[in-house]
Amino acid sequence: MKKLKLDIKDLANRLDISTRKMFRSNLSGNYQTAFRGTGLEFYGFRKYSVSDDASRIDWKASVRANDLLVREYVEERNLNVFFLVDASSTMLFGSRDKIKAQYAAELVASMSFAIIHSSDSVGLGMFNKNIIKNFLPASGEKQYFNIINSLVDLNLYGNGFDLAKPLKYYTELLPRGSLFFIVSDFIGLKGEDWIKALKIACRRMDVIGVMIRDVRDRLLPSEYSEIVLESPEDDRKKIVNPAAIKQAYESYVKMEEARILEIFSQSGGEFLLLTTDMNFVNIIVKMFKRRVLKYR
């Protein structure tokens, strides 16, 4: 079985140190309400004050301490995080050290490490034209290795792209208030179905789109050259001179990226653009810090 090689140990450790508090205690105020648990966890005792409900007095503890004490509870919160990862043919492209699928796998693996080691739950869905892998949110090392093994399996990658189908499926399946990452190059979007599905998903979950692109997805070389392009879905081939289409191509890409960003924003989601030559750790950490400030 062919596998992607991932460099995740150092990245995972760095991300874990940087984001553990972000995932747990620093998600405060309105932002925290999106991840509210169903129960309360005993925190400790404190002295009774006149503003307290007398029913909260713990009489046994009060007798031992020779003072009136009340029990304090904190909200028990288990964050469900889900990564929907694009495994279509375009994710196998790369002009730098890493192809897009490899870069995406390292990002998801690193964040999954941080999530699981903060006692939260993480899940994974991989899709192309269909949903090809499905691990609902769970905690523990076994879940982490299931995610890793799926992300590196090159046999799972290929075929076309249909974002609407997994969006509809997981919006109905995942718990309300889940943190939902869509990791894709977003190349091959067609029609309006995915936009309608995204709007519904954003009403039920906290949705973050992570666009991963290669430099050559966005910028073409200026010098004259003839390049053979081959369709990833069939045997069609075409010889092109990138310099001849550079201006029109880059203008189209810029407009398309802006359009997708606007769709996410209008739908109530958040959006990040990464290229495979970027260090994603610092960018992800900045995103969480920004969100904490936004919802404080």
C-alpha positions as CSV (number, residue, x, y, z in Angstrom):
1,M,0.0,0.0,0.0
2,K,1.4,3.4,-1.0
3,K,1.5,5.9,1.8
4,L,2.1,9.6,2.2
5,K,5.1,10.5,4.4
6,L,4.2,12.9,7.1
7,D,6.4,15.1,9.3
8,I,4.2,15.6,12.3
9,K,6.1,15.0,15.5
10,D,7.6,18.4,16.0
11,L,4.6,20.2,14.5
12,A,2.1,18.3,16.7
13,N,4.1,19.0,19.9
14,R,4.3,22.7,19.0
15,L,0.7,23.0,18.2
16,D,-0.3,21.0,21.3
17,I,1.6,23.5,23.6
18,S,0.2,26.5,21.8
19,T,-3.4,25.5,21.5
20,R,-4.3,23.3,24.5
21,K,-5.5,26.3,26.5
22,M,-7.3,27.6,23.4
23,F,-9.3,24.5,23.1
24,R,-10.1,24.3,26.8
25,S,-10.1,27.3,29.1
26,N,-9.7,30.3,26.8
27,L,-12.8,29.6,24.7
28,S,-14.8,32.0,26.9
29,G,-18.0,34.1,26.7
30,N,-20.3,33.7,23.7
31,Y,-17.8,31.5,21.9
32,Q,-17.9,28.9,24.8
33,T,-21.6,28.6,24.6
34,A,-21.3,26.9,21.2
35,F,-19.5,24.0,23.0
36,R,-21.6,23.8,26.2
37,G,-21.7,20.3,27.7
38,T,-24.8,18.8,29.3
39,G,-23.4,18.2,32.8
40,L,-21.6,19.9,35.7
41,E,-18.4,18.8,37.3
42,F,-17.6,19.4,41.0
43,Y,-14.8,22.0,41.4
44,G,-14.5,22.6,45.1
45,F,-15.8,24.5,48.2
46,R,-15.9,28.2,49.0
47,K,-17.3,30.2,51.9
48,Y,-21.0,30.9,51.8
49,S,-22.1,34.5,51.1
50,V,-25.5,36.1,51.6
51,S,-26.1,36.2,47.8
52,D,-25.8,32.4,47.6
53,D,-28.7,30.0,47.4
54,A,-28.9,28.3,50.8
55,S,-29.7,25.0,49.2
56,R,-26.1,24.9,47.9
57,I,-24.6,24.7,51.4
58,D,-22.8,21.5,52.1
59,W,-23.6,20.9,55.7
60,K,-21.2,18.0,56.3
61,A,-18.2,20.0,54.9
62,S,-19.4,23.0,56.9
63,V,-19.3,21.1,60.1
64,R,-15.8,19.8,59.4
65,A,-14.6,23.3,58.5
66,N,-16.5,25.0,61.3
67,D,-17.7,27.5,58.7
68,L,-20.6,27.6,56.1
69,L,-19.3,26.2,52.8
70,V,-21.1,25.9,49.4
71,R,-20.2,23.5,46.6
72,E,-18.9,25.0,43.4
73,Y,-19.4,23.4,40.0
74,V,-17.9,24.1,36.6
75,E,-19.5,23.3,33.3
76,E,-18.4,20.0,32.0
77,R,-17.6,20.5,28.3
78,N,-16.5,18.0,25.7
79,L,-15.6,19.6,22.4
80,N,-16.4,17.7,19.3
81,V,-14.1,18.5,16.4
82,F,-14.5,17.1,13.0
83,F,-12.3,17.4,9.9
84,L,-13.8,16.9,6.5
85,V,-10.8,16.3,4.2
86,D,-10.8,16.5,0.4
87,A,-9.3,13.4,-1.1
88,S,-10.0,14.2,-4.8
89,S,-7.4,14.1,-7.6
90,T,-6.5,17.7,-7.4
91,M,-5.1,17.2,-3.9
92,L,-2.3,15.0,-5.3
93,F,-0.7,18.0,-7.1
94,G,2.4,19.7,-5.8
95,S,5.2,21.9,-7.2
96,R,7.1,22.3,-3.9
97,D,8.4,19.8,-1.3
98,K,4.9,18.6,-0.4
99,I,1.8,17.9,-2.4
100,K,-1.5,19.4,-1.1
101,A,-2.7,16.1,0.3
102,Q,0.5,15.7,2.4
103,Y,0.3,19.2,3.7
104,A,-3.4,18.8,4.6
105,A,-2.7,15.5,6.3
106,E,0.1,17.1,8.5
107,L,-2.3,19.9,9.5
108,V,-5.1,17.5,10.4
109,A,-2.8,15.1,12.2
110,S,-1.2,17.8,14.2
111,M,-4.4,19.4,15.3
112,S,-5.9,15.9,16.1
113,F,-3.0,15.3,18.4
114,A,-3.6,18.6,20.2
115,I,-7.4,17.9,20.5
116,I,-7.1,14.3,21.8
117,H,-4.4,15.4,24.3
118,S,-6.7,18.0,25.7
119,S,-9.4,15.3,26.3
120,D,-11.7,16.4,23.6
121,S,-13.1,14.3,20.7
122,V,-12.0,14.4,17.1
123,G,-13.4,12.8,14.0
124,L,-12.5,12.5,10.3
125,G,-14.4,12.3,7.0
126,M,-12.6,11.9,3.7
127,F,-14.4,12.5,0.4
128,N,-14.1,12.9,-3.3
129,K,-17.3,12.2,-5.3
130,N,-18.4,10.1,-2.4
131,I,-17.6,9.8,1.3
132,I,-14.7,7.3,1.5
133,K,-13.8,7.4,5.2
134,N,-15.8,8.1,8.2
135,F,-14.7,8.3,11.9
136,L,-17.2,10.0,14.1
137,P,-15.7,12.2,16.9
138,A,-14.1,10.1,19.6
139,S,-11.2,10.4,22.0
140,G,-8.1,8.3,22.7
141,E,-5.0,7.1,20.9
142,K,-6.8,4.5,18.8
143,Q,-8.9,7.3,17.2
144,Y,-5.7,9.3,16.5
145,F,-4.0,6.4,14.8
146,N,-7.2,5.6,12.8
147,I,-7.1,9.2,11.5
148,I,-3.3,9.0,10.7
149,N,-3.6,5.7,8.9
150,S,-6.4,7.0,6.7
151,L,-4.8,10.3,5.9
152,V,-1.6,8.6,4.6
153,D,-3.3,5.9,2.5
154,L,-2.7,7.0,-1.1
155,N,-5.2,4.4,-2.3
156,L,-8.0,6.6,-0.9
157,Y,-7.1,9.6,-3.1
158,G,-8.4,10.3,-6.5
159,N,-11.6,10.9,-8.6
160,G,-13.7,14.0,-8.7
161,F,-15.1,16.4,-6.2
162,D,-18.5,16.9,-4.6
163,L,-18.7,19.0,-1.5
164,A,-22.5,19.2,-1.2
165,K,-22.9,15.5,-0.4
166,P,-20.7,15.3,2.7
167,L,-21.9,18.7,3.9
168,K,-25.5,17.5,3.9
169,Y,-24.5,14.1,5.5
170,Y,-22.5,15.4,8.4
171,T,-24.8,18.4,9.1
172,E,-27.4,15.8,10.0
173,L,-25.1,13.4,11.7
174,L,-22.8,15.5,13.9
175,P,-23.9,17.0,17.2
176,R,-25.1,20.6,17.1
177,G,-22.3,23.0,18.1
178,S,-19.5,20.8,16.8
179,L,-16.3,22.5,15.5
180,F,-16.3,21.6,11.8
181,F,-13.2,22.1,9.6
182,I,-13.5,21.7,5.8
183,V,-9.9,21.1,4.5
184,S,-9.7,21.3,0.7
185,D,-8.3,23.1,-2.3
186,F,-11.9,23.9,-3.2
187,I,-11.0,23.3,-6.9
188,G,-13.9,21.8,-8.8
189,L,-16.8,23.5,-7.1
190,K,-19.9,23.3,-9.2
191,G,-23.5,24.6,-8.9
192,E,-25.2,26.1,-5.9
193,D,-26.0,22.9,-3.9
194,W,-22.8,23.2,-1.8
195,I,-23.6,26.8,-0.9
196,K,-27.1,25.9,0.4
197,A,-25.6,22.9,2.3
198,L,-22.9,25.2,3.8
199,K,-25.4,27.7,5.0
200,I,-27.3,25.0,6.8
201,A,-24.1,23.6,8.3
202,C,-23.1,27.0,9.6
203,R,-26.4,27.3,11.4
204,R,-25.8,24.1,13.3
205,M,-22.1,24.0,13.8
206,D,-19.0,26.3,14.0
207,V,-17.6,25.9,10.4
208,I,-14.1,26.8,9.4
209,G,-13.0,26.4,5.8
210,V,-9.3,25.8,5.3
211,M,-8.3,26.3,1.6
212,I,-5.0,24.6,0.8
213,R,-3.4,25.5,-2.4
214,D,-0.1,25.0,-4.2
215,V,1.8,28.1,-5.4
216,R,1.1,26.9,-8.9
217,D,-2.6,26.8,-8.3
218,R,-2.4,30.6,-7.9
219,L,0.6,31.8,-9.9
220,L,2.0,30.7,-13.3
221,P,5.6,31.2,-14.5
222,S,6.3,34.2,-16.6
223,E,8.9,32.6,-19.0
224,Y,7.8,30.9,-22.2
225,S,7.6,27.2,-22.0
226,E,5.4,24.4,-23.3
227,I,3.8,22.1,-20.7
228,V,1.7,19.0,-21.2
229,L,-1.4,19.1,-19.0
230,E,-3.3,15.9,-18.3
231,S,-6.8,15.5,-16.9
232,P,-6.7,13.6,-13.5
233,E,-10.1,12.0,-14.4
234,D,-9.5,10.8,-18.0
235,D,-6.8,10.6,-20.6
236,R,-7.2,14.0,-22.1
237,K,-4.0,15.9,-22.6
238,K,-3.2,19.5,-23.8
239,I,0.0,21.4,-24.5
240,V,-0.1,25.0,-23.1
241,N,2.2,27.9,-22.7
242,P,1.6,29.2,-19.1
243,A,3.0,32.6,-19.9
244,A,0.3,33.1,-22.5
245,I,-2.5,32.6,-20.1
246,K,-0.8,33.9,-16.9
247,Q,-2.8,37.1,-16.6
248,A,-6.2,35.7,-17.3
249,Y,-5.6,32.6,-15.2
250,E,-4.4,34.5,-12.1
251,S,-7.2,37.0,-12.4
252,Y,-9.7,34.1,-12.4
253,V,-8.1,32.4,-9.4
254,K,-8.1,35.6,-7.4
255,M,-11.8,36.2,-8.1
256,E,-12.6,32.6,-7.3
257,E,-10.8,32.7,-4.0
258,A,-12.5,35.9,-3.1
259,R,-15.9,34.5,-4.0
260,I,-15.4,31.4,-1.8
261,L,-14.2,33.6,1.1
262,E,-17.3,35.7,0.7
263,I,-19.6,32.7,0.6
264,F,-18.2,31.4,3.9
265,S,-18.4,34.8,5.5
266,Q,-22.1,35.4,4.4
267,S,-23.0,31.8,5.5
268,G,-21.6,32.5,9.0
269,G,-18.4,30.5,8.8
270,E,-14.7,31.4,8.9
271,F,-12.1,30.9,6.2
272,L,-8.4,30.4,6.0
273,L,-6.2,30.3,2.9
274,L,-2.9,28.4,3.2
275,T,-0.3,27.5,0.6
276,T,2.0,24.5,0.9
277,D,5.0,26.7,1.4
278,M,3.5,28.2,4.6
279,N,4.1,27.1,8.2
280,F,0.5,26.4,9.2
281,V,1.2,26.1,13.0
282,N,1.6,29.8,13.6
283,I,-1.4,30.6,11.4
284,I,-3.7,28.2,13.2
285,V,-2.6,29.5,16.6
286,K,-3.2,33.1,15.5
287,M,-6.7,32.1,14.3
288,F,-7.6,30.8,17.7
289,K,-6.2,33.8,19.5
290,R,-8.2,36.0,17.2
291,R,-11.4,34.1,17.8
292,V,-10.9,34.3,21.6
293,L,-10.6,38.1,21.3
294,K,-13.6,38.3,19.0
295,Y,-15.9,36.4,21.3
296,R,-14.5,37.7,24.6
